[in-house]
Amino acid sequence: MSTTSVKTRFAPSPTGFMHLGNVRTALFNALYAHLHSGHFLLRIEDTDLERSTDAYAQQLMQDLRWLGLDWQEGPGTTTEITYYQSQRSDVYAHYYAQLEQQQAVYPCFCSPQELALSRKLQRSAGQPPRYAGTCAHLSESERAVKLAKGIQPTLRFRIERDQSIEFIDLVRGQQQFSSNDIGDFIIRRADGTPAFFFCNAIDDALMGVTHVLRGEDHLTNTPRQQLILQALQLPIPQYGHISMILGHDNAPLSKRNGSLSIQELKQQGWLPEGVINYLARLGHSYTDDNYLSFKELAQQFSLERLGKAPAHFDEQQLKHWQQAALHRCSEEELWQWMAVEHIVPVSLKTDFVTAIRANILYPKEALQWAAILFQEQLIIEPNAQIVIDQAGSDFFSHALTALEDTQADYAALVKQLKQTSGKKGKELFMPLRAALTGQTHGPEMANVLPLLGIDKAKQRLICWIN
């Protein structure tokens, strides 16, 4: 394990596919580590044995690598420690025992039903719901009786009353919590598994994590973790709690209101560089609005530019950065991304990529244009059919003559057609596009016509001549 001055971490639970909110958390931590020439650590928090799977863990690691978010410490790196929490139970047992020796914890035999009733009564009395301390002062004999009945206790951390827990949040500034509002909290469940904020805090301390950027929903966990680490005399990281991401309905971003898993983004053809450029600006401001490499994003990353207000997901902005990423791709990179080699002749690769690159965002759109230009059957979209019908048969007779006379020189074709048909502007260009491509929008026809070829173009024009 290194002794770098700055070490951040991403600690996901492998209970599902990674989404945009997870990735932004990972990205901010990776950027901050890179900015300070530090280390970015990956830890798999798989203590939820019922929901955690190795398949999800492997997928999230593939997703991080696809996005270019490589970790310097974590699974697959050459260290002697494990970064899977399910394999660190002996570590947690050691610290549970230490807290028991200090009498900083105690077993709690209260059932979920009893706890729910207690919270209900507290709320009805206008009090914040917290543990009432029912089991805090049980004698050894009273505990023995409950254990003899087969009741499996949780383990609660004992909180001193009338204490103030304070820390400076890296994003939100000075924070202060009253111990009276927290109450004794569970650090080990009845089944023996550790509570999230216990093993999370222990591992951050033992793994040398210095800075933690995480969602604001974890803000209230911080005083609990600080108390645990203080009791164990372990180092406490600096915490920063970043804003939530909201969807178009102002609800937390989810699949229902627009979020996609990284796996889905990859399958749809989103480019990782575009995704990273968008997420880096979601809740963090950059003075440079241009496309930036990961290194450049890190150089301009600043905790002071992290917003406190919720960030709103905007798919149009994501599309903007997709277009920016596509613009930077080489011809060969785009050709591989498009995956149209089964339709487009390799000899026309350069012309095809040049023709359509500015008019597509996803591989499916490249596939659509490949079919339009190189397959015999042409599907006419409804708006294109309207344009064709309005143009009339005579227009396409003139277009066919111009095509043959100019041998598919588009500029010359348009010039002749303008003279013979008497049409100009949209009434000239749109019917020609609609008849030849079945679309009312798309790449420049000067680039499309050579790919279509004079014979196929003639066939498509003839279809509209009575």
C-alpha positions as CSV (number, residue, x, y, z in Angstrom):
1,M,0.0,0.0,0.0
2,S,1.5,3.4,-1.0
3,T,1.9,6.4,1.2
4,T,0.8,9.0,-1.3
5,S,-0.2,12.4,0.0
6,V,-3.6,12.3,-1.6
7,K,-5.7,9.2,-2.0
8,T,-9.3,9.1,-3.1
9,R,-11.6,6.1,-3.5
10,F,-14.7,4.8,-5.2
11,A,-16.5,2.2,-3.1
12,P,-19.5,0.8,-5.0
13,S,-21.8,-2.0,-3.9
14,P,-22.1,-4.6,-6.7
15,T,-25.9,-4.9,-6.4
16,G,-26.8,-3.7,-9.9
17,F,-25.4,-2.0,-13.0
18,M,-23.5,1.2,-12.6
19,H,-25.4,4.4,-13.6
20,L,-24.5,8.0,-14.3
21,G,-24.7,9.1,-10.7
22,N,-22.2,6.4,-9.6
23,V,-19.9,7.2,-12.5
24,R,-19.8,10.9,-11.6
25,T,-18.8,10.1,-8.0
26,A,-16.0,7.9,-9.4
27,L,-15.0,10.5,-11.9
28,F,-14.7,13.4,-9.3
29,N,-12.6,11.2,-7.1
30,A,-10.3,10.1,-10.0
31,L,-9.9,13.7,-11.2
32,Y,-9.0,15.0,-7.7
33,A,-6.4,12.2,-7.2
34,H,-4.9,12.9,-10.7
35,L,-4.8,16.7,-10.0
36,H,-2.6,16.0,-6.9
37,S,-0.6,13.2,-8.5
38,G,-2.2,10.9,-5.9
39,H,-3.8,7.5,-6.0
40,F,-7.4,6.5,-6.9
41,L,-8.6,3.4,-5.1
42,L,-11.4,1.0,-5.9
43,R,-13.0,-1.0,-3.2
44,I,-15.9,-3.4,-3.6
45,E,-18.4,-3.0,-0.8
46,D,-20.2,-6.4,-1.1
47,T,-21.3,-7.0,2.5
48,D,-25.0,-7.3,1.3
49,L,-24.5,-10.9,0.5
50,E,-28.1,-11.4,-0.7
51,R,-27.9,-8.7,-3.4
52,S,-24.2,-8.5,-4.2
53,T,-22.9,-10.7,-7.1
54,D,-19.5,-11.1,-8.7
55,A,-21.1,-10.6,-12.1
56,Y,-22.0,-7.0,-11.1
57,A,-18.6,-6.5,-9.6
58,Q,-16.9,-7.6,-12.8
59,Q,-19.2,-5.4,-14.9
60,L,-18.6,-2.3,-12.9
61,M,-14.9,-2.8,-13.3
62,Q,-15.3,-3.2,-17.0
63,D,-17.4,-0.1,-17.1
64,L,-14.8,2.0,-15.2
65,R,-12.0,0.7,-17.6
66,W,-14.2,1.6,-20.6
67,L,-14.6,5.1,-19.3
68,G,-10.8,5.4,-18.8
69,L,-11.1,5.5,-15.0
70,D,-8.3,3.2,-14.0
71,W,-7.5,2.7,-10.4
72,Q,-4.0,2.5,-8.9
73,E,-5.2,0.4,-5.9
74,G,-7.9,-2.1,-5.8
75,P,-8.9,-5.5,-7.4
76,G,-6.2,-6.7,-9.8
77,T,-3.4,-4.5,-8.4
78,T,-0.3,-6.1,-6.8
79,T,-1.0,-5.6,-3.1
80,E,-1.3,-8.0,-0.3
81,I,-4.7,-6.8,1.0
82,T,-8.1,-7.6,-0.4
83,Y,-10.4,-4.9,-1.6
84,Y,-13.6,-6.9,-1.3
85,Q,-15.3,-6.2,2.0
86,S,-16.9,-9.7,2.1
87,Q,-13.4,-11.0,2.5
88,R,-12.4,-8.7,5.3
89,S,-14.6,-10.0,8.2
90,D,-11.6,-10.8,10.3
91,V,-10.5,-7.1,10.1
92,Y,-13.9,-5.9,11.2
93,A,-14.0,-8.5,14.0
94,H,-10.8,-7.2,15.4
95,Y,-12.2,-3.7,15.7
96,Y,-15.5,-4.9,17.1
97,A,-13.5,-6.6,19.9
98,Q,-11.5,-3.5,20.5
99,L,-14.7,-1.4,20.9
100,E,-16.2,-4.1,23.2
101,Q,-13.1,-3.9,25.4
102,Q,-13.5,-0.1,25.6
103,Q,-17.2,-0.6,26.4
104,A,-17.9,1.7,23.6
105,V,-20.6,-0.7,22.2
106,Y,-23.3,-3.0,23.6
107,P,-25.6,-5.7,22.3
108,C,-29.1,-4.7,21.4
109,F,-31.9,-7.3,21.5
110,C,-34.8,-5.0,20.3
111,S,-36.8,-6.5,17.5
112,P,-37.6,-4.5,14.3
113,Q,-41.2,-4.2,15.5
114,E,-40.2,-2.8,18.8
115,L,-37.9,-0.3,17.1
116,A,-40.7,0.8,14.7
117,L,-43.1,1.3,17.5
118,S,-40.6,3.4,19.4
119,R,-39.9,5.6,16.4
120,K,-43.7,6.1,15.9
121,L,-44.1,7.2,19.5
122,Q,-41.2,9.7,19.2
123,R,-42.6,11.2,16.0
124,S,-46.0,11.6,17.6
125,A,-44.4,13.4,20.5
126,G,-42.6,15.8,18.1
127,Q,-39.2,14.2,18.8
128,P,-36.6,13.1,16.2
129,P,-36.7,9.3,15.9
130,R,-33.6,7.8,17.4
131,Y,-32.8,4.7,19.5
132,A,-34.1,5.1,23.0
133,G,-31.3,3.2,24.7
134,T,-33.5,0.3,25.8
135,C,-30.6,-2.2,25.9
136,A,-27.8,0.2,26.8
137,H,-27.8,-0.7,30.5
138,L,-28.7,-4.4,30.5
139,S,-26.8,-6.5,33.0
140,E,-24.8,-9.5,32.0
141,S,-27.5,-11.8,33.4
142,E,-30.2,-10.0,31.5
143,R,-28.2,-10.4,28.3
144,A,-27.6,-14.1,29.0
145,V,-31.3,-14.7,29.4
146,K,-32.0,-13.1,26.0
147,L,-29.2,-15.0,24.3
148,A,-30.5,-18.3,25.9
149,K,-33.8,-17.6,24.1
150,G,-32.0,-17.5,20.8
151,I,-32.3,-13.8,20.2
152,Q,-29.4,-12.6,18.0
153,P,-28.4,-9.1,19.0
154,T,-27.2,-6.3,16.9
155,L,-24.2,-4.3,18.1
156,R,-24.7,-0.6,18.9
157,F,-22.2,2.1,19.2
158,R,-22.6,4.1,22.4
159,I,-23.1,7.9,22.0
160,E,-22.3,10.3,24.7
161,R,-25.1,12.8,25.3
162,D,-24.7,16.6,24.8
163,Q,-21.7,16.3,22.5
164,S,-21.1,18.4,19.4
165,I,-19.6,16.6,16.4
166,E,-18.0,19.1,14.0
167,F,-16.0,18.9,10.8
168,I,-15.3,21.0,7.7
169,D,-16.9,19.5,4.6
170,L,-14.8,20.0,1.5
171,V,-17.9,21.1,-0.5
172,R,-20.3,22.5,2.1
173,G,-18.0,24.0,4.7
174,Q,-18.5,23.9,8.4
175,Q,-20.8,21.2,9.7
176,Q,-22.1,20.6,13.2
177,F,-24.2,17.8,14.6
178,S,-25.6,17.1,18.1
179,S,-25.0,13.6,19.5
180,N,-28.5,13.9,21.0
181,D,-29.9,13.8,17.5
182,I,-28.0,10.8,16.5
183,G,-28.6,8.2,19.2
184,D,-26.8,4.9,19.7
185,F,-26.5,3.4,16.2
186,I,-26.0,-0.2,14.9
187,I,-22.5,-1.1,13.6
188,R,-23.1,-4.8,13.3
189,R,-26.3,-6.4,12.2
190,A,-28.0,-9.4,13.9
191,D,-26.7,-11.7,11.2
192,G,-23.1,-10.7,12.0
193,T,-22.5,-8.5,8.9
194,P,-21.1,-5.0,9.4
195,A,-23.3,-1.9,8.9
196,F,-22.2,0.2,5.9
197,F,-20.8,3.1,7.7
198,F,-18.7,0.9,10.1
199,C,-16.7,-1.1,7.5
200,N,-16.7,1.9,5.1
201,A,-15.0,4.0,7.8
202,I,-12.6,1.3,8.9
203,D,-11.4,0.5,5.4
204,D,-10.9,4.2,4.5
205,A,-8.7,4.6,7.5
206,L,-6.7,1.3,7.0
207,M,-6.3,1.9,3.3
208,G,-4.9,5.4,3.8
209,V,-7.8,7.2,2.1
210,T,-7.2,10.9,2.6
211,H,-10.2,12.5,0.7
212,V,-13.7,11.2,0.1
213,L,-16.0,12.8,-2.4
214,R,-19.5,11.2,-2.2
215,G,-23.2,12.0,-2.5
216,E,-24.8,14.4,-0.1
217,D,-27.1,11.6,1.0
218,H,-24.1,10.3,3.0
219,L,-23.7,13.6,4.9
220,T,-25.4,12.3,8.1
221,N,-23.2,9.2,8.1
222,T,-20.1,11.4,8.5
223,P,-20.5,12.2,12.2
224,R,-21.1,8.5,13.0
225,Q,-18.0,7.5,11.1
226,Q,-16.0,10.3,12.8
227,L,-17.0,9.0,16.2
228,I,-16.1,5.4,15.3
229,L,-12.6,6.3,14.0
230,Q,-12.0,8.6,17.0
231,A,-12.8,5.8,19.4
232,L,-10.4,3.5,17.6
233,Q,-7.7,6.2,17.2
234,L,-7.7,5.7,13.5
235,P,-7.1,8.5,10.9
236,I,-10.2,10.3,9.6
237,P,-10.4,11.3,5.9
238,Q,-11.6,14.7,4.8
239,Y,-15.1,14.4,3.5
240,G,-16.8,16.3,0.7
241,H,-20.5,15.8,-0.1
242,I,-21.4,16.5,-3.7
243,S,-24.9,17.5,-4.9
244,M,-27.5,15.1,-6.1
245,I,-28.4,14.7,-9.8
246,L,-32.0,15.3,-10.6
247,G,-34.0,14.3,-13.7
248,H,-36.3,16.4,-15.8
249,D,-39.1,15.9,-13.1
250,N,-36.8,17.3,-10.3
251,A,-36.8,13.8,-8.7
252,P,-33.4,12.0,-8.1
253,L,-32.1,10.7,-11.3
254,S,-33.2,7.2,-12.0
255,K,-34.0,4.9,-14.9
256,R,-37.6,6.2,-14.8
257,N,-36.5,9.8,-15.5
258,G,-33.7,9.4,-17.9
259,S,-30.7,7.6,-16.3
260,L,-29.0,4.8,-18.2
261,S,-26.6,2.2,-17.0
262,I,-23.0,2.5,-18.4
263,Q,-23.6,-0.9,-20.1
264,E,-26.6,0.6,-21.9
265,L,-24.7,3.7,-22.9
266,K,-21.9,1.5,-24.3
267,Q,-24.4,-0.7,-26.2
268,Q,-26.1,2.4,-27.7
269,G,-22.8,3.7,-29.0
270,W,-22.1,6.6,-26.6
271,L,-18.4,7.4,-26.6
272,P,-16.7,7.3,-23.1
273,E,-14.8,10.5,-23.8
274,G,-18.1,12.4,-24.4
275,V,-19.7,10.9,-21.3
276,I,-16.8,11.9,-19.2
277,N,-16.8,15.5,-20.6
278,Y,-20.4,15.8,-19.7
279,L,-20.3,14.3,-16.2
280,A,-17.3,16.4,-15.3
281,R,-19.5,19.5,-15.8
282,L,-22.6,18.1,-14.0
283,G,-22.4,19.8,-10.7
284,H,-18.9,21.2,-11.4
285,S,-18.1,24.3,-13.4
286,Y,-15.3,24.7,-15.9
287,T,-14.2,27.9,-17.4
288,D,-13.2,26.1,-20.6
289,D,-16.2,24.9,-22.6
290,N,-14.1,23.0,-25.1
291,Y,-13.7,19.2,-25.2
292,L,-11.0,18.3,-22.7
293,S,-9.0,15.1,-22.2
294,F,-9.1,13.4,-18.8
295,K,-5.7,15.0,-18.0
296,E,-7.1,18.5,-18.9
297,L,-10.3,17.9,-16.9
298,A,-8.2,17.0,-13.9
299,Q,-5.9,20.0,-14.3
300,Q,-8.9,22.3,-14.1
301,F,-10.8,20.4,-11.4
302,S,-11.4,22.4,-8.2
303,L,-13.3,21.6,-5.1
304,E,-14.3,25.3,-5.0
305,R,-16.2,24.8,-8.3
306,L,-18.3,21.9,-7.0
307,G,-21.9,23.2,-6.6
308,K,-24.0,22.8,-3.5
309,A,-27.3,23.0,-5.4
310,P,-28.7,19.8,-7.1
311,A,-27.4,19.3,-10.6
312,H,-30.0,18.6,-13.4
313,F,-29.4,15.9,-16.0
314,D,-29.7,17.2,-19.5
315,E,-29.7,14.7,-22.3
316,Q,-29.2,17.4,-24.9
317,Q,-25.9,18.4,-23.2
318,L,-24.9,14.8,-23.2
319,K,-25.5,14.7,-26.9
320,H,-23.5,17.8,-27.4
321,W,-20.4,16.1,-25.8
322,Q,-21.1,13.0,-27.9
323,Q,-20.9,15.1,-31.0
324,A,-17.7,16.7,-29.7
325,A,-16.2,13.3,-29.1
326,L,-17.2,12.1,-32.5
327,H,-15.6,15.1,-34.1
328,R,-12.2,14.2,-32.6
329,C,-12.4,10.6,-33.8
330,S,-10.2,9.4,-36.6
331,E,-11.6,7.9,-39.8
332,E,-10.6,4.4,-38.7
333,E,-12.0,4.9,-35.2
334,L,-15.4,6.0,-36.6
335,W,-15.4,3.1,-39.1
336,Q,-14.9,0.6,-36.3
337,W,-17.6,2.4,-34.1
338,M,-20.1,2.4,-37.0
339,A,-19.8,-1.3,-37.6
340,V,-21.2,-1.1,-41.2
341,E,-18.6,-3.1,-43.0
342,H,-21.2,-5.7,-43.9
343,I,-23.1,-3.1,-46.0
344,V,-20.6,-0.4,-47.1
345,P,-17.8,-1.5,-49.4
346,V,-14.5,-1.0,-47.8
347,S,-13.3,0.8,-50.9
348,L,-15.9,3.5,-50.1
349,K,-15.0,3.7,-46.4
350,T,-13.4,7.2,-46.5
351,D,-16.2,8.7,-48.6
352,F,-18.9,7.2,-46.4
353,V,-17.3,8.3,-43.1
354,T,-16.7,11.8,-44.5
355,A,-20.3,12.1,-45.8
356,I,-22.2,11.2,-42.6
357,R,-19.9,11.9,-39.7
358,A,-21.4,15.3,-38.9
359,N,-25.0,14.0,-39.1
360,I,-24.9,11.0,-36.7
361,L,-24.7,10.5,-32.9
362,Y,-25.1,6.7,-32.7
363,P,-24.0,3.6,-34.7
364,K,-27.6,2.8,-35.5
365,E,-27.8,6.1,-37.5
366,A,-24.7,5.1,-39.4
367,L,-26.4,1.8,-40.1
368,Q,-29.5,3.6,-41.3
369,W,-27.5,5.6,-43.8
370,A,-25.6,2.6,-44.9
371,A,-28.9,0.9,-45.7
372,I,-30.2,4.1,-47.5
373,L,-27.2,4.4,-49.7
374,F,-26.2,0.8,-50.4
375,Q,-29.3,-1.4,-50.2
376,E,-32.0,-1.6,-53.0
377,Q,-35.1,-1.1,-50.9
378,L,-35.7,2.4,-49.8
379,I,-38.1,3.3,-47.0
380,I,-39.8,6.7,-47.5
381,E,-40.5,8.5,-44.2
382,P,-43.9,10.2,-44.0
383,N,-42.6,13.8,-44.2
384,A,-40.5,12.9,-47.3
385,Q,-43.6,11.4,-49.0
386,I,-45.4,14.6,-48.5
387,V,-42.6,16.6,-50.1
388,I,-42.4,14.1,-53.0
389,D,-46.2,14.4,-53.7
390,Q,-46.1,18.2,-53.6
391,A,-43.2,18.3,-56.1
392,G,-45.1,16.3,-58.7
393,S,-44.1,14.1,-61.6
394,D,-42.7,16.9,-63.9
395,F,-40.1,17.9,-61.3
396,F,-38.7,14.4,-61.2
397,S,-38.7,14.1,-65.0
398,H,-36.5,17.3,-65.1
399,A,-34.3,15.8,-62.3
400,L,-33.8,12.6,-64.2
401,T,-32.7,14.4,-67.3
402,A,-30.4,16.6,-65.3
403,L,-28.9,13.6,-63.6
404,E,-28.1,11.9,-66.9
405,D,-26.8,15.1,-68.5
406,T,-24.5,15.9,-65.7
407,Q,-23.4,12.4,-64.9
408,A,-24.4,12.9,-61.2
409,D,-22.3,16.0,-60.7
410,Y,-24.4,17.4,-57.9
411,A,-23.6,21.1,-58.3
412,A,-24.2,20.9,-62.1
413,L,-27.4,18.8,-61.6
414,V,-28.8,21.4,-59.2
415,K,-28.0,24.3,-61.6
416,Q,-29.7,22.6,-64.6
417,L,-32.7,21.5,-62.5
418,K,-33.2,25.0,-61.2
419,Q,-33.4,26.3,-64.8
420,T,-35.6,23.5,-66.2
421,S,-38.0,23.1,-63.2
422,G,-38.2,26.8,-62.2
423,K,-37.8,25.7,-58.6
424,K,-35.3,27.2,-56.2
425,G,-34.3,27.0,-52.5
426,K,-36.2,24.5,-50.4
427,E,-38.6,23.6,-53.2
428,L,-35.6,22.5,-55.3
429,F,-33.4,20.8,-52.7
430,M,-35.9,19.1,-50.5
431,P,-37.8,17.0,-53.1
432,L,-34.5,15.8,-54.6
433,R,-33.3,14.7,-51.1
434,A,-36.6,13.0,-50.3
435,A,-36.7,11.0,-53.5
436,L,-33.1,9.9,-53.4
437,T,-32.8,9.1,-49.6
438,G,-36.4,8.9,-48.3
439,Q,-35.4,11.5,-45.7
440,T,-36.0,15.2,-45.4
441,H,-32.7,15.8,-43.5
442,G,-29.2,14.3,-43.5
443,P,-25.7,14.7,-44.9
444,E,-24.8,17.0,-47.7
445,M,-26.3,15.7,-51.0
446,A,-23.0,16.6,-52.8
447,N,-21.4,13.8,-50.7
448,V,-24.4,11.5,-50.7
449,L,-24.9,11.3,-54.5
450,P,-21.5,9.9,-55.4
451,L,-22.0,7.1,-52.9
452,L,-25.5,6.4,-54.2
453,G,-24.3,6.1,-57.8
454,I,-25.9,7.2,-61.0
455,D,-27.8,4.0,-61.7
456,K,-29.4,3.7,-58.2
457,A,-30.2,7.4,-58.3
458,K,-32.0,7.0,-61.7
459,Q,-34.0,4.1,-60.4
460,R,-35.2,6.2,-57.4
461,L,-36.2,9.2,-59.5
462,I,-38.0,7.0,-62.1
463,C,-40.3,5.8,-59.3
464,W,-41.9,9.2,-59.1
465,I,-42.5,9.8,-62.8
466,N,-46.0,9.0,-64.0
